[in-house]
Amino acid sequence: MVQGSAQTYIVHSQRMAGWLIYRGQKLIKVAQNKMRPGFNIFVFVDSTQLRKDMSEYTPRDAV
């Protein structure tokens, strides 16, 4: 949990994070991934709309 009582959701994919920002989701912070040095995690406020936007994301390599 970050910043008060707001629930957060951590995204590991930079592409998905970019998609969510494009869709208007608020990025709370970017931090280093402690499990995978050299990679980042992206923290967003968890919401129904965030989950909906994530479900509409299509990875570039998907058919």
PyMOL Python script that loads the backbone (N, CA, C, O; Angstrom):
from pymol import cmd

cmd.read_pdbstr("""\
ATOM      1  N   MET A   1       0.839  -1.173   0.000  1.00  0.00           N
ATOM      2  CA  MET A   1       0.000   0.000   0.000  1.00  0.00           C
ATOM      3  C   MET A   1       0.889   1.243   0.000  1.00  0.00           C
ATOM      4  O   MET A   1       1.902   1.290   0.698  1.00  0.00           O
ATOM      5  N   VAL A   2       0.505   2.240  -0.783  1.00  0.00           N
ATOM      6  CA  VAL A   2       1.283   3.460  -0.909  1.00  0.00           C
ATOM      7  C   VAL A   2       0.350   4.644  -0.743  1.00  0.00           C
ATOM      8  O   VAL A   2      -0.803   4.586  -1.172  1.00  0.00           O
ATOM      9  N   GLN A   3       0.821   5.704  -0.136  1.00  0.00           N
ATOM     10  CA  GLN A   3       0.080   6.954   0.024  1.00  0.00           C
ATOM     11  C   GLN A   3      -1.285   6.759   0.660  1.00  0.00           C
ATOM     12  O   GLN A   3      -2.298   6.701  -0.037  1.00  0.00           O
ATOM     13  N   GLY A   4      -1.313   6.658   1.963  1.00  0.00           N
ATOM     14  CA  GLY A   4      -2.575   6.565   2.678  1.00  0.00           C
ATOM     15  C   GLY A   4      -3.242   5.226   2.511  1.00  0.00           C
ATOM     16  O   GLY A   4      -2.587   4.184   2.539  1.00  0.00           O
ATOM     17  N   SER A   5      -4.568   5.255   2.334  1.00  0.00           N
ATOM     18  CA  SER A   5      -5.323   4.007   2.291  1.00  0.00           C
ATOM     19  C   SER A   5      -5.616   3.521   0.872  1.00  0.00           C
ATOM     20  O   SER A   5      -6.295   2.508   0.703  1.00  0.00           O
ATOM     21  N   ALA A   6      -5.129   4.208  -0.132  1.00  0.00           N
ATOM     22  CA  ALA A   6      -5.390   3.791  -1.514  1.00  0.00           C
ATOM     23  C   ALA A   6      -4.701   2.461  -1.812  1.00  0.00           C
ATOM     24  O   ALA A   6      -3.514   2.297  -1.529  1.00  0.00           O
ATOM     25  N   GLN A   7      -5.434   1.526  -2.374  1.00  0.00           N
ATOM     26  CA  GLN A   7      -4.850   0.250  -2.791  1.00  0.00           C
ATOM     27  C   GLN A   7      -4.054   0.473  -4.073  1.00  0.00           C
ATOM     28  O   GLN A   7      -4.429   1.292  -4.913  1.00  0.00           O
ATOM     29  N   THR A   8      -2.972  -0.248  -4.212  1.00  0.00           N
ATOM     30  CA  THR A   8      -2.126  -0.080  -5.384  1.00  0.00           C
ATOM     31  C   THR A   8      -2.006  -1.385  -6.154  1.00  0.00           C
ATOM     32  O   THR A   8      -2.297  -2.464  -5.639  1.00  0.00           O
ATOM     33  N   TYR A   9      -1.573  -1.258  -7.396  1.00  0.00           N
ATOM     34  CA  TYR A   9      -1.346  -2.409  -8.255  1.00  0.00           C
ATOM     35  C   TYR A   9       0.018  -2.221  -8.898  1.00  0.00           C
ATOM     36  O   TYR A   9       0.307  -1.154  -9.439  1.00  0.00           O
ATOM     37  N   ILE A  10       0.854  -3.244  -8.845  1.00  0.00           N
ATOM     38  CA  ILE A  10       2.199  -3.165  -9.409  1.00  0.00           C
ATOM     39  C   ILE A  10       2.222  -3.815 -10.783  1.00  0.00           C
ATOM     40  O   ILE A  10       1.767  -4.946 -10.959  1.00  0.00           O
ATOM     41  N   VAL A  11       2.756  -3.086 -11.750  1.00  0.00           N
ATOM     42  CA  VAL A  11       2.895  -3.565 -13.122  1.00  0.00           C
ATOM     43  C   VAL A  11       4.387  -3.746 -13.392  1.00  0.00           C
ATOM     44  O   VAL A  11       5.190  -2.865 -13.083  1.00  0.00           O
ATOM     45  N   HIS A  12       4.752  -4.883 -13.966  1.00  0.00           N
ATOM     46  CA  HIS A  12       6.155  -5.168 -14.258  1.00  0.00           C
ATOM     47  C   HIS A  12       6.539  -4.839 -15.698  1.00  0.00           C
ATOM     48  O   HIS A  12       7.723  -4.696 -16.004  1.00  0.00           O
ATOM     49  N   SER A  13       5.561  -4.717 -16.573  1.00  0.00           N
ATOM     50  CA  SER A  13       5.825  -4.472 -17.990  1.00  0.00           C
ATOM     51  C   SER A  13       5.821  -2.968 -18.295  1.00  0.00           C
ATOM     52  O   SER A  13       4.843  -2.269 -18.028  1.00  0.00           O
ATOM     53  N   GLN A  14       6.935  -2.491 -18.859  1.00  0.00           N
ATOM     54  CA  GLN A  14       7.019  -1.077 -19.227  1.00  0.00           C
ATOM     55  C   GLN A  14       6.009  -0.747 -20.319  1.00  0.00           C
ATOM     56  O   GLN A  14       5.429   0.339 -20.325  1.00  0.00           O
ATOM     57  N   ARG A  15       5.798  -1.684 -21.244  1.00  0.00           N
ATOM     58  CA  ARG A  15       4.812  -1.443 -22.311  1.00  0.00           C
ATOM     59  C   ARG A  15       3.402  -1.307 -21.754  1.00  0.00           C
ATOM     60  O   ARG A  15       2.656  -0.414 -22.158  1.00  0.00           O
ATOM     61  N   MET A  16       3.035  -2.190 -20.828  1.00  0.00           N
ATOM     62  CA  MET A  16       1.702  -2.085 -20.247  1.00  0.00           C
ATOM     63  C   MET A  16       1.578  -0.799 -19.436  1.00  0.00           C
ATOM     64  O   MET A  16       0.534  -0.148 -19.468  1.00  0.00           O
ATOM     65  N   ALA A  17       2.623  -0.430 -18.716  1.00  0.00           N
ATOM     66  CA  ALA A  17       2.593   0.815 -17.949  1.00  0.00           C
ATOM     67  C   ALA A  17       2.352   1.998 -18.886  1.00  0.00           C
ATOM     68  O   ALA A  17       1.565   2.892 -18.576  1.00  0.00           O
ATOM     69  N   GLY A  18       3.026   1.998 -20.018  1.00  0.00           N
ATOM     70  CA  GLY A  18       2.816   3.059 -21.003  1.00  0.00           C
ATOM     71  C   GLY A  18       1.389   3.081 -21.513  1.00  0.00           C
ATOM     72  O   GLY A  18       0.802   4.151 -21.673  1.00  0.00           O
ATOM     73  N   TRP A  19       0.822   1.901 -21.772  1.00  0.00           N
ATOM     74  CA  TRP A  19      -0.565   1.781 -22.224  1.00  0.00           C
ATOM     75  C   TRP A  19      -1.518   2.357 -21.178  1.00  0.00           C
ATOM     76  O   TRP A  19      -2.449   3.089 -21.515  1.00  0.00           O
ATOM     77  N   LEU A  20      -1.282   2.025 -19.918  1.00  0.00           N
ATOM     78  CA  LEU A  20      -2.156   2.493 -18.845  1.00  0.00           C
ATOM     79  C   LEU A  20      -2.073   4.010 -18.687  1.00  0.00           C
ATOM     80  O   LEU A  20      -3.086   4.666 -18.448  1.00  0.00           O
ATOM     81  N   ILE A  21      -0.884   4.561 -18.817  1.00  0.00           N
ATOM     82  CA  ILE A  21      -0.726   6.018 -18.753  1.00  0.00           C
ATOM     83  C   ILE A  21      -1.448   6.661 -19.930  1.00  0.00           C
ATOM     84  O   ILE A  21      -2.129   7.672 -19.759  1.00  0.00           O
ATOM     85  N   TYR A  22      -1.306   6.087 -21.119  1.00  0.00           N
ATOM     86  CA  TYR A  22      -2.004   6.577 -22.310  1.00  0.00           C
ATOM     87  C   TYR A  22      -3.516   6.573 -22.094  1.00  0.00           C
ATOM     88  O   TYR A  22      -4.215   7.470 -22.567  1.00  0.00           O
ATOM     89  N   ARG A  23      -4.019   5.566 -21.381  1.00  0.00           N
ATOM     90  CA  ARG A  23      -5.452   5.450 -21.110  1.00  0.00           C
ATOM     91  C   ARG A  23      -5.902   6.361 -19.965  1.00  0.00           C
ATOM     92  O   ARG A  23      -7.081   6.371 -19.611  1.00  0.00           O
ATOM     93  N   GLY A  24      -4.973   7.123 -19.386  1.00  0.00           N
ATOM     94  CA  GLY A  24      -5.337   8.093 -18.360  1.00  0.00           C
ATOM     95  C   GLY A  24      -5.169   7.623 -16.928  1.00  0.00           C
ATOM     96  O   GLY A  24      -5.594   8.309 -15.999  1.00  0.00           O
ATOM     97  N   GLN A  25      -4.557   6.465 -16.735  1.00  0.00           N
ATOM     98  CA  GLN A  25      -4.338   5.967 -15.381  1.00  0.00           C
ATOM     99  C   GLN A  25      -3.191   6.739 -14.738  1.00  0.00           C
ATOM    100  O   GLN A  25      -2.231   7.114 -15.411  1.00  0.00           O
ATOM    101  N   LYS A  26      -3.297   6.975 -13.433  1.00  0.00           N
ATOM    102  CA  LYS A  26      -2.293   7.749 -12.722  1.00  0.00           C
ATOM    103  C   LYS A  26      -1.166   6.845 -12.211  1.00  0.00           C
ATOM    104  O   LYS A  26      -1.387   5.933 -11.415  1.00  0.00           O
ATOM    105  N   LEU A  27       0.026   7.124 -12.686  1.00  0.00           N
ATOM    106  CA  LEU A  27       1.219   6.426 -12.221  1.00  0.00           C
ATOM    107  C   LEU A  27       1.641   7.059 -10.905  1.00  0.00           C
ATOM    108  O   LEU A  27       1.892   8.262 -10.849  1.00  0.00           O
ATOM    109  N   ILE A  28       1.720   6.261  -9.850  1.00  0.00           N
ATOM    110  CA  ILE A  28       2.099   6.780  -8.538  1.00  0.00           C
ATOM    111  C   ILE A  28       3.609   6.904  -8.431  1.00  0.00           C
ATOM    112  O   ILE A  28       4.135   7.939  -8.021  1.00  0.00           O
ATOM    113  N   LYS A  29       4.303   5.824  -8.809  1.00  0.00           N
ATOM    114  CA  LYS A  29       5.765   5.882  -8.763  1.00  0.00           C
ATOM    115  C   LYS A  29       6.383   4.760  -9.574  1.00  0.00           C
ATOM    116  O   LYS A  29       5.736   3.769  -9.915  1.00  0.00           O
ATOM    117  N   VAL A  30       7.651   4.950  -9.869  1.00  0.00           N
ATOM    118  CA  VAL A  30       8.477   3.939 -10.523  1.00  0.00           C
ATOM    119  C   VAL A  30       9.566   3.584  -9.528  1.00  0.00           C
ATOM    120  O   VAL A  30      10.172   4.468  -8.923  1.00  0.00           O
ATOM    121  N   ALA A  31       9.814   2.298  -9.358  1.00  0.00           N
ATOM    122  CA  ALA A  31      10.837   1.846  -8.413  1.00  0.00           C
ATOM    123  C   ALA A  31      11.638   0.713  -9.043  1.00  0.00           C
ATOM    124  O   ALA A  31      11.194   0.081 -10.001  1.00  0.00           O
ATOM    125  N   GLN A  32      12.813   0.466  -8.496  1.00  0.00           N
ATOM    126  CA  GLN A  32      13.619  -0.652  -8.968  1.00  0.00           C
ATOM    127  C   GLN A  32      12.996  -1.955  -8.512  1.00  0.00           C
ATOM    128  O   GLN A  32      12.493  -2.062  -7.394  1.00  0.00           O
ATOM    129  N   ASN A  33      13.034  -2.945  -9.395  1.00  0.00           N
ATOM    130  CA  ASN A  33      12.543  -4.272  -9.071  1.00  0.00           C
ATOM    131  C   ASN A  33      13.615  -4.983  -8.252  1.00  0.00           C
ATOM    132  O   ASN A  33      14.698  -5.281  -8.756  1.00  0.00           O
ATOM    133  N   LYS A  34      13.305  -5.249  -6.991  1.00  0.00           N
ATOM    134  CA  LYS A  34      14.295  -5.872  -6.110  1.00  0.00           C
ATOM    135  C   LYS A  34      14.571  -7.330  -6.482  1.00  0.00           C
ATOM    136  O   LYS A  34      15.648  -7.852  -6.196  1.00  0.00           O
ATOM    137  N   MET A  35      13.600  -7.985  -7.118  1.00  0.00           N
ATOM    138  CA  MET A  35      13.776  -9.381  -7.504  1.00  0.00           C
ATOM    139  C   MET A  35      14.559  -9.522  -8.818  1.00  0.00           C
ATOM    140  O   MET A  35      15.210 -10.541  -9.049  1.00  0.00           O
ATOM    141  N   ARG A  36      14.492  -8.495  -9.673  1.00  0.00           N
ATOM    142  CA  ARG A  36      15.183  -8.531 -10.965  1.00  0.00           C
ATOM    143  C   ARG A  36      15.949  -7.230 -11.160  1.00  0.00           C
ATOM    144  O   ARG A  36      15.436  -6.293 -11.772  1.00  0.00           O
ATOM    145  N   PRO A  37      17.177  -7.166 -10.642  1.00  0.00           N
ATOM    146  CA  PRO A  37      17.976  -5.944 -10.782  1.00  0.00           C
ATOM    147  C   PRO A  37      18.083  -5.519 -12.247  1.00  0.00           C
ATOM    148  O   PRO A  37      18.228  -6.355 -13.140  1.00  0.00           O
ATOM    149  N   GLY A  38      18.008  -4.229 -12.474  1.00  0.00           N
ATOM    150  CA  GLY A  38      18.071  -3.699 -13.831  1.00  0.00           C
ATOM    151  C   GLY A  38      16.693  -3.479 -14.437  1.00  0.00           C
ATOM    152  O   GLY A  38      16.576  -2.902 -15.519  1.00  0.00           O
ATOM    153  N   PHE A  39      15.654  -3.931 -13.753  1.00  0.00           N
ATOM    154  CA  PHE A  39      14.284  -3.742 -14.215  1.00  0.00           C
ATOM    155  C   PHE A  39      13.527  -2.866 -13.222  1.00  0.00           C
ATOM    156  O   PHE A  39      13.925  -2.742 -12.064  1.00  0.00           O
ATOM    157  N   ASN A  40      12.438  -2.263 -13.681  1.00  0.00           N
ATOM    158  CA  ASN A  40      11.619  -1.397 -12.845  1.00  0.00           C
ATOM    159  C   ASN A  40      10.250  -2.007 -12.600  1.00  0.00           C
ATOM    160  O   ASN A  40       9.822  -2.918 -13.308  1.00  0.00           O
ATOM    161  N   ILE A  41       9.568  -1.487 -11.581  1.00  0.00           N
ATOM    162  CA  ILE A  41       8.156  -1.774 -11.364  1.00  0.00           C
ATOM    163  C   ILE A  41       7.425  -0.438 -11.441  1.00  0.00           C
ATOM    164  O   ILE A  41       7.999   0.611 -11.152  1.00  0.00           O
ATOM    165  N   PHE A  42       6.166  -0.486 -11.830  1.00  0.00           N
ATOM    166  CA  PHE A  42       5.354   0.701 -12.011  1.00  0.00           C
ATOM    167  C   PHE A  42       4.130   0.562 -11.117  1.00  0.00           C
ATOM    168  O   PHE A  42       3.388  -0.415 -11.223  1.00  0.00           O
ATOM    169  N   VAL A  43       3.915   1.533 -10.236  1.00  0.00           N
ATOM    170  CA  VAL A  43       2.860   1.447  -9.239  1.00  0.00           C
ATOM    171  C   VAL A  43       1.716   2.367  -9.632  1.00  0.00           C
ATOM    172  O   VAL A  43       1.904   3.564  -9.849  1.00  0.00           O
ATOM    173  N   PHE A  44       0.520   1.781  -9.720  1.00  0.00           N
ATOM    174  CA  PHE A  44      -0.695   2.510 -10.080  1.00  0.00           C
ATOM    175  C   PHE A  44      -1.721   2.379  -8.962  1.00  0.00           C
ATOM    176  O   PHE A  44      -1.643   1.458  -8.148  1.00  0.00           O
ATOM    177  N   VAL A  45      -2.691   3.308  -8.921  1.00  0.00           N
ATOM    178  CA  VAL A  45      -3.828   3.177  -8.010  1.00  0.00           C
ATOM    179  C   VAL A  45      -4.712   2.074  -8.573  1.00  0.00           C
ATOM    180  O   VAL A  45      -5.101   2.119  -9.740  1.00  0.00           O
ATOM    181  N   ASP A  46      -5.029   1.087  -7.745  1.00  0.00           N
ATOM    182  CA  ASP A  46      -5.872  -0.028  -8.180  1.00  0.00           C
ATOM    183  C   ASP A  46      -7.327   0.427  -8.257  1.00  0.00           C
ATOM    184  O   ASP A  46      -7.840   1.051  -7.327  1.00  0.00           O
ATOM    185  N   SER A  47      -7.981   0.114  -9.359  1.00  0.00           N
ATOM    186  CA  SER A  47      -9.388   0.469  -9.543  1.00  0.00           C
ATOM    187  C   SER A  47     -10.005  -0.477 -10.563  1.00  0.00           C
ATOM    188  O   SER A  47      -9.307  -1.215 -11.258  1.00  0.00           O
ATOM    189  N   THR A  48     -11.312  -0.436 -10.632  1.00  0.00           N
ATOM    190  CA  THR A  48     -12.022  -1.232 -11.627  1.00  0.00           C
ATOM    191  C   THR A  48     -11.621  -0.803 -13.029  1.00  0.00           C
ATOM    192  O   THR A  48     -11.446  -1.645 -13.910  1.00  0.00           O
ATOM    193  N   GLN A  49     -11.473   0.502 -13.243  1.00  0.00           N
ATOM    194  CA  GLN A  49     -11.097   1.004 -14.571  1.00  0.00           C
ATOM    195  C   GLN A  49      -9.676   0.571 -14.937  1.00  0.00           C
ATOM    196  O   GLN A  49      -9.404   0.262 -16.097  1.00  0.00           O
ATOM    197  N   LEU A  50      -8.771   0.548 -13.959  1.00  0.00           N
ATOM    198  CA  LEU A  50      -7.409   0.074 -14.227  1.00  0.00           C
ATOM    199  C   LEU A  50      -7.449  -1.367 -14.712  1.00  0.00           C
ATOM    200  O   LEU A  50      -6.798  -1.708 -15.700  1.00  0.00           O
ATOM    201  N   ARG A  51      -8.204  -2.211 -14.028  1.00  0.00           N
ATOM    202  CA  ARG A  51      -8.308  -3.628 -14.415  1.00  0.00           C
ATOM    203  C   ARG A  51      -8.931  -3.765 -15.802  1.00  0.00           C
ATOM    204  O   ARG A  51      -8.522  -4.621 -16.587  1.00  0.00           O
ATOM    205  N   LYS A  52      -9.921  -2.923 -16.106  1.00  0.00           N
ATOM    206  CA  LYS A  52     -10.563  -2.946 -17.432  1.00  0.00           C
ATOM    207  C   LYS A  52      -9.551  -2.558 -18.508  1.00  0.00           C
ATOM    208  O   LYS A  52      -9.447  -3.219 -19.541  1.00  0.00           O
ATOM    209  N   ASP A  53      -8.806  -1.480 -18.257  1.00  0.00           N
ATOM    210  CA  ASP A  53      -7.791  -1.045 -19.226  1.00  0.00           C
ATOM    211  C   ASP A  53      -6.729  -2.114 -19.427  1.00  0.00           C
ATOM    212  O   ASP A  53      -6.261  -2.319 -20.547  1.00  0.00           O
ATOM    213  N   MET A  54      -6.342  -2.802 -18.349  1.00  0.00           N
ATOM    214  CA  MET A  54      -5.359  -3.876 -18.469  1.00  0.00           C
ATOM    215  C   MET A  54      -5.897  -5.022 -19.315  1.00  0.00           C
ATOM    216  O   MET A  54      -5.153  -5.620 -20.092  1.00  0.00           O
ATOM    217  N   SER A  55      -7.176  -5.334 -19.172  1.00  0.00           N
ATOM    218  CA  SER A  55      -7.759  -6.437 -19.940  1.00  0.00           C
ATOM    219  C   SER A  55      -7.861  -6.102 -21.427  1.00  0.00           C
ATOM    220  O   SER A  55      -7.928  -7.003 -22.263  1.00  0.00           O
ATOM    221  N   GLU A  56      -7.872  -4.811 -21.757  1.00  0.00           N
ATOM    222  CA  GLU A  56      -7.964  -4.384 -23.160  1.00  0.00           C
ATOM    223  C   GLU A  56      -6.597  -4.235 -23.818  1.00  0.00           C
ATOM    224  O   GLU A  56      -6.512  -3.994 -25.022  1.00  0.00           O
ATOM    225  N   TYR A  57      -5.533  -4.375 -23.043  1.00  0.00           N
ATOM    226  CA  TYR A  57      -4.175  -4.265 -23.571  1.00  0.00           C
ATOM    227  C   TYR A  57      -3.850  -5.487 -24.408  1.00  0.00           C
ATOM    228  O   TYR A  57      -4.093  -6.621 -23.994  1.00  0.00           O
ATOM    229  N   THR A  58      -3.297  -5.247 -25.589  1.00  0.00           N
ATOM    230  CA  THR A  58      -2.862  -6.333 -26.468  1.00  0.00           C
ATOM    231  C   THR A  58      -1.358  -6.201 -26.680  1.00  0.00           C
ATOM    232  O   THR A  58      -0.906  -5.222 -27.275  1.00  0.00           O
ATOM    233  N   PRO A  59      -0.582  -7.161 -26.209  1.00  0.00           N
ATOM    234  CA  PRO A  59       0.861  -7.104 -26.420  1.00  0.00           C
ATOM    235  C   PRO A  59       1.200  -7.055 -27.909  1.00  0.00           C
ATOM    236  O   PRO A  59       0.462  -7.581 -28.742  1.00  0.00           O
ATOM    237  N   ARG A  60       2.292  -6.435 -28.220  1.00  0.00           N
ATOM    238  CA  ARG A  60       2.708  -6.251 -29.615  1.00  0.00           C
ATOM    239  C   ARG A  60       2.862  -7.575 -30.345  1.00  0.00           C
ATOM    240  O   ARG A  60       2.554  -7.658 -31.534  1.00  0.00           O
ATOM    241  N   ASP A  61       3.328  -8.605 -29.665  1.00  0.00           N
ATOM    242  CA  ASP A  61       3.603  -9.876 -30.329  1.00  0.00           C
ATOM    243  C   ASP A  61       2.392 -10.825 -30.345  1.00  0.00           C
ATOM    244  O   ASP A  61       2.507 -11.965 -30.794  1.00  0.00           O
ATOM    245  N   ALA A  62       1.243 -10.362 -29.861  1.00  0.00           N
ATOM    246  CA  ALA A  62       0.033 -11.204 -29.873  1.00  0.00           C
ATOM    247  C   ALA A  62      -0.525 -11.300 -31.292  1.00  0.00           C
ATOM    248  O   ALA A  62      -0.384 -10.375 -32.092  1.00  0.00           O
ATOM    249  N   VAL A  63      -1.143 -12.403 -31.580  1.00  0.00           N
ATOM    250  CA  VAL A  63      -1.701 -12.629 -32.917  1.00  0.00           C
ATOM    251  C   VAL A  63      -3.086 -12.045 -32.999  1.00  0.00           C
ATOM    252  O   VAL A  63      -3.730 -12.129 -34.045  1.00  0.00           O
TER     253      VAL A  63
END
""", "prot")
cmd.dss("prot")
cmd.show_as("cartoon", "prot")
cmd.util.cbc("prot")
cmd.orient("prot")
